[in-house]
Amino acid sequence: MTLLDKYVAKSSAIAERTLGNETIIMSAVDSTLFTLNPTASAIWEAADGKTPLSRIVEVKICAEFDVTPEQASQDAQELVAMLVEKGILKISDTSL
């Protein structure tokens, strides 16, 4: 099972603000700040815990940005892995 098969949700230990087409997130755990570009912001906004990452990539990323499904999938998995490691996102094998 890859990250594409996982359900993605925002952590409750964060603060977020959207400025234009970017999102700024601060981890309440260690006060780390992240600035998400428009593509990463689209993943962030869609991370509802009810939608698998593969569906987010298909519906939000491939439909709205000029990127191949393969590249979008790879980039999304890398982003989600990093944000999970930092405690910004949570993943689950089932809907949250």
Secondary structure, DSSP 8 states (H G I E B T S, - for coil): --GGGSEEEE-SSEEEEEETTEEEEEETTT--EEEE-HHHHHHHHH-EEEEEHHHHIIIIIIHHSS--HHHHHHHHHHHHHHHHHTTSEEEESS--
